[in-house]
Amino acid sequence: MWSAGCVTFLLLSGDVPFIGTTQKEPFRAIVSGKYDLDERWDEVSDEGKQFIHDLLQLDPKKRLRAEDALNHSWMKLPDRELNPRILEDSCHRIRDFNRTMFPPSDTDSN
């Protein structure tokens, strides 16, 4: 369920929940359970933010179980309340990240 929280975080923000400027910082963030909901999260509903919070609980006993996640209020929101632009923006950020991490080589263009 922790992984589902990480993937949902990525889909909603276009970034991973645990980041850092050094190789050790993401690991420290994971162990401490610290992540930020920055300005990209302003358009995400309170239910969506709570869903992430409930999945990224360090204590597995406090973390949502699969059945509870499927029955979470955010998962039950009607389609008309979903903001498709959030996913679009996230896709653009993920693409930009991939281009930065894996720039095309000269041999890729042939």
LOKE-717288 format. One line per field, with one value per atom (N, C-alpha, C, O): residue number from 1; residue in three letters; x, y negated, z. Coordinates in steps of 0.1 Angstrom, whole numbers, always signed. Layout:
<atoms>
seq = (NUM;...);
type = (ALA;...);
c1 = (X;...);
c2 = (Y;...);
c3 = (Z;...);
</atoms>
This chain:
<atoms>
seq = (1;1;1;1;2;2;2;2;3;3;3;3;4;4;4;4;5;5;5;5;6;6;6;6;7;7;7;7;8;8;8;8;9;9;9;9;10;10;10;10;11;11;11;11;12;12;12;12;13;13;13;13;14;14;14;14;15;15;15;15;16;16;16;16;17;17;17;17;18;18;18;18;19;19;19;19;20;20;20;20;21;21;21;21;22;22;22;22;23;23;23;23;24;24;24;24;25;25;25;25;26;26;26;26;27;27;27;27;28;28;28;28;29;29;29;29;30;30;30;30;31;31;31;31;32;32;32;32;33;33;33;33;34;34;34;34;35;35;35;35;36;36;36;36;37;37;37;37;38;38;38;38;39;39;39;39;40;40;40;40;41;41;41;41;42;42;42;42;43;43;43;43;44;44;44;44;45;45;45;45;46;46;46;46;47;47;47;47;48;48;48;48;49;49;49;49;50;50;50;50;51;51;51;51;52;52;52;52;53;53;53;53;54;54;54;54;55;55;55;55;56;56;56;56;57;57;57;57;58;58;58;58;59;59;59;59;60;60;60;60;61;61;61;61;62;62;62;62;63;63;63;63;64;64;64;64;65;65;65;65;66;66;66;66;67;67;67;67;68;68;68;68;69;69;69;69;70;70;70;70;71;71;71;71;72;72;72;72;73;73;73;73;74;74;74;74;75;75;75;75;76;76;76;76;77;77;77;77;78;78;78;78;79;79;79;79;80;80;80;80;81;81;81;81;82;82;82;82;83;83;83;83;84;84;84;84;85;85;85;85;86;86;86;86;87;87;87;87;88;88;88;88;89;89;89;89;90;90;90;90;91;91;91;91;92;92;92;92;93;93;93;93;94;94;94;94;95;95;95;95;96;96;96;96;97;97;97;97;98;98;98;98;99;99;99;99;100;100;100;100;101;101;101;101;102;102;102;102;103;103;103;103;104;104;104;104;105;105;105;105;106;106;106;106;107;107;107;107;108;108;108;108;109;109;109;109;110;110;110;110);
type = (MET;MET;MET;MET;TRP;TRP;TRP;TRP;SER;SER;SER;SER;ALA;ALA;ALA;ALA;GLY;GLY;GLY;GLY;CYS;CYS;CYS;CYS;VAL;VAL;VAL;VAL;THR;THR;THR;THR;PHE;PHE;PHE;PHE;LEU;LEU;LEU;LEU;LEU;LEU;LEU;LEU;LEU;LEU;LEU;LEU;SER;SER;SER;SER;GLY;GLY;GLY;GLY;ASP;ASP;ASP;ASP;VAL;VAL;VAL;VAL;PRO;PRO;PRO;PRO;PHE;PHE;PHE;PHE;ILE;ILE;ILE;ILE;GLY;GLY;GLY;GLY;THR;THR;THR;THR;THR;THR;THR;THR;GLN;GLN;GLN;GLN;LYS;LYS;LYS;LYS;GLU;GLU;GLU;GLU;PRO;PRO;PRO;PRO;PHE;PHE;PHE;PHE;ARG;ARG;ARG;ARG;ALA;ALA;ALA;ALA;ILE;ILE;ILE;ILE;VAL;VAL;VAL;VAL;SER;SER;SER;SER;GLY;GLY;GLY;GLY;LYS;LYS;LYS;LYS;TYR;TYR;TYR;TYR;ASP;ASP;ASP;ASP;LEU;LEU;LEU;LEU;ASP;ASP;ASP;ASP;GLU;GLU;GLU;GLU;ARG;ARG;ARG;ARG;TRP;TRP;TRP;TRP;ASP;ASP;ASP;ASP;GLU;GLU;GLU;GLU;VAL;VAL;VAL;VAL;SER;SER;SER;SER;ASP;ASP;ASP;ASP;GLU;GLU;GLU;GLU;GLY;GLY;GLY;GLY;LYS;LYS;LYS;LYS;GLN;GLN;GLN;GLN;PHE;PHE;PHE;PHE;ILE;ILE;ILE;ILE;HIS;HIS;HIS;HIS;ASP;ASP;ASP;ASP;LEU;LEU;LEU;LEU;LEU;LEU;LEU;LEU;GLN;GLN;GLN;GLN;LEU;LEU;LEU;LEU;ASP;ASP;ASP;ASP;PRO;PRO;PRO;PRO;LYS;LYS;LYS;LYS;LYS;LYS;LYS;LYS;ARG;ARG;ARG;ARG;LEU;LEU;LEU;LEU;ARG;ARG;ARG;ARG;ALA;ALA;ALA;ALA;GLU;GLU;GLU;GLU;ASP;ASP;ASP;ASP;ALA;ALA;ALA;ALA;LEU;LEU;LEU;LEU;ASN;ASN;ASN;ASN;HIS;HIS;HIS;HIS;SER;SER;SER;SER;TRP;TRP;TRP;TRP;MET;MET;MET;MET;LYS;LYS;LYS;LYS;LEU;LEU;LEU;LEU;PRO;PRO;PRO;PRO;ASP;ASP;ASP;ASP;ARG;ARG;ARG;ARG;GLU;GLU;GLU;GLU;LEU;LEU;LEU;LEU;ASN;ASN;ASN;ASN;PRO;PRO;PRO;PRO;ARG;ARG;ARG;ARG;ILE;ILE;ILE;ILE;LEU;LEU;LEU;LEU;GLU;GLU;GLU;GLU;ASP;ASP;ASP;ASP;SER;SER;SER;SER;CYS;CYS;CYS;CYS;HIS;HIS;HIS;HIS;ARG;ARG;ARG;ARG;ILE;ILE;ILE;ILE;ARG;ARG;ARG;ARG;ASP;ASP;ASP;ASP;PHE;PHE;PHE;PHE;ASN;ASN;ASN;ASN;ARG;ARG;ARG;ARG;THR;THR;THR;THR;MET;MET;MET;MET;PHE;PHE;PHE;PHE;PRO;PRO;PRO;PRO;PRO;PRO;PRO;PRO;SER;SER;SER;SER;ASP;ASP;ASP;ASP;THR;THR;THR;THR;ASP;ASP;ASP;ASP;SER;SER;SER;SER;ASN;ASN;ASN;ASN);
c1 = (+8;+0;+9;+5;+21;+30;+34;+34;+36;+39;+28;+30;+16;+4;+4;+0;+7;+8;+19;+16;+30;+41;+37;+39;+30;+26;+15;+15;+5;-5;+0;-4;+10;+17;+23;+22;+30;+36;+26;+28;+15;+5;-2;-6;-3;-10;-1;-5;+12;+21;+32;+37;+34;+45;+59;+69;+59;+72;+71;+60;+82;+82;+81;+85;+75;+73;+85;+86;+96;+107;+119;+125;+124;+134;+145;+144;+156;+167;+177;+177;+187;+197;+210;+218;+210;+221;+215;+203;+223;+218;+212;+203;+217;+212;+199;+191;+197;+185;+172;+163;+169;+157;+155;+144;+166;+165;+162;+154;+167;+164;+149;+142;+145;+131;+121;+111;+125;+117;+116;+105;+128;+128;+120;+114;+120;+113;+99;+91;+96;+82;+79;+67;+89;+87;+86;+94;+75;+72;+65;+58;+65;+59;+47;+48;+37;+26;+27;+21;+35;+38;+26;+15;+29;+18;+12;+0;+18;+12;+0;-9;-1;-12;-24;-34;-23;-33;-47;-57;-46;-58;-63;-74;-55;-59;-69;-67;-80;-90;-84;-74;-91;-87;-87;-79;-97;-98;-86;-81;-81;-69;-57;-49;-56;-44;-45;-35;-57;-58;-55;-49;-59;-56;-41;-37;-34;-19;-14;-6;-18;-14;-17;-9;-29;-33;-24;-23;-20;-12;+3;+10;+8;+22;+25;+34;+17;+19;+31;+32;+41;+52;+48;+53;+39;+35;+25;+14;+28;+19;+6;-4;+5;-8;-17;-29;-11;-19;-22;-31;-15;-16;-29;-34;-35;-47;-44;-34;-54;-54;-60;-66;-57;-62;-77;-82;-85;-99;-104;-113;-97;-100;-96;-103;-85;-81;-92;-95;-97;-107;-120;-128;-123;-135;-133;-142;-121;-118;-127;-130;-130;-139;-134;-141;-120;-114;-117;-119;-116;-118;-133;-136;-141;-156;-161;-173;-152;-156;-162;-157;-173;-179;-169;-161;-169;-160;-161;-151;-173;-174;-166;-163;-162;-154;-139;-131;-135;-121;-116;-123;-103;-97;-87;-76;-91;-82;-69;-59;-69;-57;-46;-34;-49;-39;-31;-19;-37;-30;-22;-11;-28;-21;-8;+3;-9;+3;+13;+25;+9;+18;+25;+37;+18;+24;+35;+45;+32;+43;+55;+66;+53;+64;+72;+85;+65;+72;+80;+91;+74;+81;+94;+104;+92;+104;+115;+126;+111;+120;+128;+140;+120;+126;+136;+146;+132;+141;+154;+165;+153;+165;+174;+186;+167;+175;+180;+191;+173;+176;+176;+167;+185;+185;+187;+195;+181;+183;+197;+203;+203;+216;+216;+205;+227;+227;+223;+217;+225;+222;+207;+201;+200;+185;+178;+166;+183;+176;+177;+170;+185;+187;+176;+176);
c2 = (+12;+0;-13;-23;-11;-22;-26;-37;-15;-18;-24;-32;-20;-26;-41;-49;-45;-59;-66;-78;-60;-66;-68;-79;-58;-59;-70;-78;-70;-80;-94;-103;-95;-108;-113;-124;-103;-106;-110;-120;-103;-106;-120;-127;-124;-136;-148;-160;-146;-158;-158;-168;-146;-145;-144;-145;-141;-140;-128;-124;-124;-113;-120;-131;-113;-119;-122;-131;-114;-114;-118;-110;-131;-136;-142;-143;-145;-152;-156;-152;-164;-169;-160;-161;-151;-141;-127;-126;-117;-104;-99;-91;-104;-100;-106;-101;-118;-126;-119;-118;-113;-106;-94;-92;-87;-76;-81;-75;-92;-98;-102;-100;-108;-112;-100;-101;-89;-77;-72;-69;-71;-65;-74;-69;-87;-96;-98;-103;-94;-96;-110;-114;-118;-133;-135;-131;-141;-145;-159;-162;-166;-179;-179;-173;-186;-188;-203;-212;-206;-219;-225;-220;-236;-244;-235;-238;-225;-216;-209;-204;-209;-202;-211;-206;-224;-233;-229;-231;-223;-219;-205;-201;-198;-185;-186;-194;-178;-179;-175;-168;-179;-175;-160;-154;-153;-139;-132;-122;-138;-133;-134;-125;-145;-147;-138;-132;-136;-126;-112;-104;-109;-95;-93;-82;-102;-101;-100;-91;-108;-108;-94;-89;-89;-76;-64;-54;-66;-55;-56;-46;-68;-70;-71;-78;-63;-62;-53;-42;-58;-49;-36;-26;-38;-26;-18;-23;-6;+2;+5;+7;+4;+6;-6;-4;-17;-30;-32;-40;-25;-27;-20;-10;-26;-20;-6;-3;+3;+16;+14;+5;+24;+23;+21;+13;+28;+27;+13;+7;+8;-6;-16;-26;-14;-24;-24;-35;-12;-12;-18;-23;-18;-24;-39;-45;-44;-58;-68;-66;-79;-89;-94;-98;-96;-101;-92;-96;-79;-69;-69;-64;-74;-74;-87;-88;-96;-109;-107;-99;-114;-113;-119;-128;-114;-118;-134;-140;-139;-154;-162;-174;-156;-163;-161;-168;-153;-151;-162;-166;-166;-176;-170;-166;-168;-162;-169;-163;-182;-190;-186;-187;-181;-177;-166;-166;-156;-145;-149;-144;-158;-163;-170;-168;-179;-186;-176;-178;-166;-156;-149;-146;-145;-138;-147;-141;-160;-169;-169;-169;-170;-170;-157;-157;-146;-133;-132;-127;-136;-136;-145;-141;-157;-166;-160;-161;-153;-146;-135;-134;-127;-117;-122;-116;-133;-139;-144;-143;-149;-154;-142;-142;-132;-120;-111;-105;-111;-102;-109;-107;-119;-126;-117;-108;-120;-112;-113;-124;-102;-102;-104;-103;-106;-108;-96;-97;-84;-72;-69;-61;-76;-74;-80;-76;-90;-98;-91;-95;-80;-73;-63;-56);
c3 = (+0;+0;+0;-5;+6;+6;-9;-13;-17;-31;-38;-47;-35;-41;-38;-46;-26;-22;-30;-34;-32;-40;-54;-60;-60;-74;-75;-85;-66;-66;-65;-72;-56;-54;-67;-72;-74;-87;-97;-105;-98;-108;-105;-115;-93;-90;-90;-93;-88;-88;-99;-102;-105;-115;-109;-116;-96;-89;-79;-75;-74;-64;-50;-49;-41;-28;-20;-12;-22;-13;-22;-30;-21;-30;-21;-9;-28;-21;-31;-43;-27;-36;-35;-44;-25;-25;-26;-24;-27;-28;-15;-15;-4;+9;+13;+21;+9;+13;+10;+19;-2;-4;+6;+11;+9;+19;+33;+40;+36;+49;+50;+60;+39;+38;+39;+46;+32;+33;+47;+52;+53;+67;+77;+86;+75;+84;+79;+87;+67;+62;+58;+58;+56;+53;+38;+30;+34;+20;+21;+31;+10;+9;-1;-12;+3;-7;-11;-5;-21;-25;-33;-33;-40;-47;-57;-61;-62;-72;-66;-74;-53;-47;-44;-38;-47;-44;-51;-45;-62;-70;-66;-70;-58;-54;-43;-33;-43;-32;-19;-18;-8;+5;+6;+13;+0;+0;-6;-1;-17;-24;-16;-15;-9;+0;+12;+16;+17;+28;+24;+31;+12;+6;+6;+10;+1;+1;+15;+18;+24;+38;+44;+51;+41;+47;+42;+48;+29;+23;+27;+28;+29;+32;+47;+52;+55;+69;+72;+66;+80;+83;+90;+87;+99;+107;+99;+96;+95;+87;+93;+86;+106;+113;+111;+112;+108;+106;+91;+88;+83;+68;+63;+69;+53;+47;+42;+36;+44;+38;+24;+21;+15;+2;+1;-6;+9;+9;+14;+8;+24;+29;+18;+17;+11;+0;-11;-16;-14;-25;-21;-29;-8;-2;+3;+8;+1;+5;-2;-13;+5;-1;-14;-23;-15;-27;-39;-50;-37;-47;-52;-63;-44;-47;-53;-56;-55;-60;-74;-82;-77;-91;-101;-98;-113;-124;-126;-129;-124;-127;-117;-120;-106;-96;-98;-91;-107;-110;-120;-129;-117;-125;-135;-131;-148;-157;-159;-163;-157;-159;-149;-153;-137;-128;-134;-133;-140;-146;-158;-160;-166;-177;-173;-179;-163;-158;-153;-155;-146;-140;-152;-151;-162;-173;-180;-183;-181;-187;-178;-183;-165;-155;-156;-155;-157;-158;-171;-171;-182;-195;-194;-199;-188;-187;-178;-181;-168;-159;-167;-166;-174;-182;-193;-195;-199;-209;-202;-208;-190;-183;-179;-180;-174;-169;-180;-179;-191;-202;-215;-224;-217;-230;-242;-241;-253;-265;-270;-270;-273;-279;-294;-299;-300;-314;-322;-332;-316;-322;-322;-330;-312;-311;-322;-326;-329;-339;-353;-362;-354;-367;-369;-379);
</atoms>
